[in-house]
Amino acid sequence: QVQLVESGGGLAQAGGSLRLSCAASEATFVVCAMGWFRQVPGKDREFVAAISRLSRDITYADSVKARFTASRDDAKNTLYLQMNSLKPEDTAVYYCACDQNAPWGIAPTNRYEYDYWGQGTQVTVSS
């Protein structure tokens, strides 16, 4: 079973940057397609970004495209999300997730396809 731990959340001003990390407990991380999702109270968890095995495909939600960058370091079993030009509407709890069954080269955007989830890290952007 893959355990995921997010870090790097916190408070930022609008226009600022944060970098989230997601550390995986197992070397099986390398076979995971990885995703970032976010959730605010009272709303569904929404897709932010996803990256396939070996970073062959990276997909972003329209709301974060050109501002956020997802990457992974398989040697370190770690997923990253670089968030630039932050906006107050980016405020949410951010979760990373692993899909062990994603086809090669596919970065799933559907949260129900993911098997393992981290506990989340809070990101708050002030205006």
Buried (B, 14 or more C-beta within 10 A) or exposed (E): EBEBBBEBBEEBEEEEEBBBBBBBEBEBBEBBBBBBBBBEEEEEBBBBBBBBBEBEBBBBBEBBEEBBBBBBEBEEBBBBBBBBEBBEEBBBBBBBBBBBEBEEEBBBBEBEBBEBBBEBBEBBBEE
